[in-house]
Amino acid sequence: MDENNKSHPGMTPIDDAMLTRESWKIFQIMAEFVEGFEKLARIRPSVSIFGSARTSPDHPYYKLTEEIARALSDAGFSVVSGGGPGIMEAANKGAHAGKSPSIGLNIQLPHEQSGNSYQDISLTFRHFFARKVMFVKYASAYVVLPGGFGTLDELAEILTLVQTGKTRRIPIILVHSPFWNGLVDWLQEILVAEKTIAAEDMDLFQVIDEPREVVEAIFSHYETRGFEPSAEEQEILLDL
């Protein structure tokens, strides 16, 4: 018997065909990273925008997102979204109408996701984790509109990366305070109180309502340093 395929108590026997398939999967993952790095490395400065895929075009959140994305695009920021419908479409639509590139990082899903038509640069991913790296790696800011589990996942991801020093400090902006206030209160009243996060972690993000103020907050953050990562930050991003 092959030494690597010996049965041991508590271990599941390995199917050779499945093992081979899993091993070759790494090349597909590598290809996603390489394409992402090549297409996105020159889009800086950029802002990643998140929000629900289920928001209809006649909803106020859609209009709000479109206005924010247009303002960012005209201010010189490439705008990156998940490439799908809802808030993602509004972000790409607003950016597409502006002066800077509109980028969609599409994901293959069994349902719900379909690419919108407002993407100047479009990438498609099979793997959420590869896509999530692309959202972070070249972003000068995160703008988070109302959304569901996926939006909360991206928000928690960037907060964790900044908190732990695995990426550089960037503006993280939650838009529309009536939607976010309950979460912010819970973070303060439960997580800070229980000491599962530090009080200063609440300063990692801000809540803003007006599109103009979103743009101003991002420029304010970079006022004394410029948008390009420092040499130290570039080293951190290499290990993201």
C-alpha positions in Angstrom: 0.0 0.0 0.0 1.2 3.5 -0.8 2.6 5.0 2.4 0.6 8.2 1.8 -2.7 6.4 1.4 -2.4 4.2 4.5 -5.6 4.2 6.7 -5.2 5.6 10.1 -7.7 5.8 12.9 -9.8 9.0 12.5 -8.6 9.7 9.0 -10.7 9.4 5.8 -9.1 7.4 2.9 -7.9 9.6 0.1 -9.4 9.2 -3.4 -6.4 9.6 -5.8 -8.5 11.2 -8.5 -10.0 13.8 -6.1 -6.5 14.4 -4.7 -5.1 15.1 -8.1 -8.0 17.4 -8.9 -7.5 19.3 -5.7 -3.8 19.7 -6.4 -4.3 21.0 -9.9 -6.9 23.5 -8.5 -4.0 25.6 -7.3 -3.2 26.6 -10.9 -6.7 28.0 -11.4 -6.3 30.0 -8.2 -2.9 31.3 -9.3 -4.4 32.3 -12.7 -7.1 34.4 -10.9 -4.4 36.2 -8.8 -2.1 36.8 -11.8 -4.9 38.3 -13.9 -6.2 40.4 -11.1 -2.7 41.8 -10.3 -2.0 42.5 -13.9 -5.3 44.3 -14.6 -5.7 46.2 -11.4 -2.1 47.3 -10.5 -2.4 50.5 -12.6 -5.9 51.7 -11.5 -4.8 53.5 -8.4 -6.1 55.5 -6.6 -9.2 53.4 -6.4 -12.2 53.1 -4.0 -14.0 49.8 -3.4 -17.8 50.1 -3.0 -20.0 47.5 -1.4 -23.7 47.0 -0.9 -26.7 44.7 -1.6 -27.1 42.9 -4.9 -30.9 43.0 -4.3 -31.4 46.8 -4.3 -33.6 47.8 -7.2 -32.7 50.7 -9.5 -35.6 52.8 -8.2 -34.5 52.5 -4.6 -33.0 55.5 -2.9 -29.9 53.5 -2.0 -29.2 52.9 -5.7 -29.5 56.6 -6.5 -27.3 57.4 -3.5 -24.6 54.9 -4.6 -24.7 56.2 -8.2 -24.1 59.7 -7.0 -21.2 58.7 -4.7 -19.6 56.7 -7.5 -19.9 59.6 -10.0 -18.4 62.0 -7.5 -15.5 59.7 -6.8 -14.9 59.0 -10.5 -14.9 62.7 -11.3 -12.5 63.3 -8.4 -10.0 60.9 -10.0 -10.8 57.6 -8.2 -11.3 54.4 -10.1 -14.3 52.7 -8.7 -14.3 49.0 -7.9 -17.5 47.0 -7.2 -18.5 43.4 -7.2 -19.7 43.7 -10.8 -23.2 42.4 -10.2 -26.7 44.0 -9.9 -28.1 46.3 -7.2 -25.7 48.6 -5.3 -22.8 47.1 -7.4 -24.5 48.1 -10.6 -25.2 51.6 -9.2 -21.5 52.0 -8.3 -20.3 50.9 -11.8 -22.9 53.0 -13.5 -22.0 56.2 -11.6 -18.3 55.6 -12.2 -18.8 54.7 -15.9 -20.5 58.1 -16.4 -17.5 59.9 -14.7 -13.9 60.5 -15.7 -12.3 57.4 -14.2 -12.4 53.7 -14.8 -15.3 51.5 -13.6 -14.1 48.1 -12.5 -16.2 45.0 -11.8 -14.9 42.0 -9.9 -17.5 39.5 -10.8 -18.1 36.2 -9.0 -19.5 33.0 -10.3 -22.5 32.0 -8.2 -25.3 29.4 -8.6 -27.8 32.2 -8.4 -28.2 36.0 -8.0 -24.9 37.2 -9.6 -24.9 38.5 -13.2 -22.5 41.1 -14.5 -23.8 44.6 -15.1 -23.0 46.5 -18.3 -21.2 49.5 -16.8 -17.7 47.9 -16.4 -14.7 49.4 -18.2 -12.5 46.6 -16.7 -14.1 43.3 -15.9 -12.7 40.3 -14.1 -14.5 37.1 -13.1 -13.6 34.9 -10.2 -14.5 31.4 -9.0 -13.1 31.9 -5.6 -14.3 34.4 -3.1 -11.0 34.6 -1.3 -9.1 35.6 -4.5 -11.7 38.3 -5.2 -11.5 39.6 -1.7 -7.8 40.2 -2.0 -8.3 42.3 -5.1 -10.8 44.5 -3.3 -8.3 45.3 -0.6 -4.9 45.2 -2.3 -5.3 48.4 -4.5 -8.0 50.2 -2.5 -7.4 53.7 -1.2 -10.8 53.6 0.6 -13.7 51.3 1.3 -17.3 52.7 1.0 -19.9 50.4 2.3 -23.6 50.9 1.5 -26.5 49.0 3.0 -26.3 45.3 2.3 -26.6 41.7 3.5 -24.2 39.0 4.5 -21.7 39.6 1.7 -21.5 43.3 2.5 -21.0 42.5 6.2 -18.3 39.9 5.3 -16.3 42.5 3.3 -16.7 45.1 6.1 -15.5 42.6 8.7 -12.6 41.6 6.4 -11.2 45.1 6.0 -11.7 46.0 9.7 -9.9 42.9 10.7 -7.0 43.4 8.2 -6.5 47.0 9.3 -6.9 46.2 13.0 -4.3 43.5 12.9 -1.9 45.4 10.7 -2.2 43.0 7.7 -3.0 46.0 5.4 -2.5 49.7 5.6 -4.9 52.1 7.3 -7.4 53.4 4.8 -10.7 55.2 5.2 -13.6 52.8 5.9 -16.9 54.7 5.4 -20.3 53.4 6.2 -23.0 55.3 4.2 -26.5 56.0 5.5 -26.5 56.3 9.3 -30.1 55.0 9.8 -29.0 51.6 8.4 -25.8 51.3 10.3 -26.5 52.9 13.7 -27.8 49.7 15.3 -24.6 47.9 14.3 -22.4 50.7 15.6 -24.3 50.8 18.9 -23.9 47.0 19.3 -20.2 47.3 18.6 -19.8 49.9 21.2 -22.2 48.6 23.8 -21.3 44.9 23.5 -17.9 44.3 21.9 -16.1 47.2 23.4 -17.8 46.6 26.8 -16.9 42.9 26.7 -13.4 43.9 25.6 -13.5 41.7 22.5 -12.3 44.8 20.6 -10.5 47.9 21.9 -12.3 51.2 22.3 -9.9 52.7 19.7 -11.1 50.1 17.1 -14.2 52.2 16.8 -12.1 54.8 15.1 -11.3 52.5 12.2 -14.5 53.5 10.5 -16.8 56.5 10.1 -20.5 56.9 9.3 -21.4 59.5 6.6 -24.6 60.3 4.8 -23.8 62.8 2.1 -21.9 61.9 -1.2 -19.9 65.1 -1.0 -18.7 64.3 2.5 -17.6 60.8 1.4 -15.2 62.3 -1.1 -14.0 64.9 1.4 -13.3 62.3 4.0 -11.1 60.3 1.7 -9.2 63.4 0.6 -8.8 64.5 4.2 -7.3 61.2 5.1 -4.6 61.5 2.4 -4.1 65.3 2.7 -0.6 65.1 4.3 0.7 61.8 2.7 -0.6 61.2 -0.9 -2.4 58.1 -2.2 0.5 55.9 -3.0 1.5 53.3 -0.3 4.7 54.1 1.5 7.6 51.7 1.2 6.6 50.1 4.5 3.0 49.8 3.4 4.1 48.2 0.1 5.9 45.5 2.0 2.7 44.9 4.1 0.6 44.6 1.0 3.0 42.1 -0.5 2.1 39.7 2.4 -1.7 40.4 2.3 
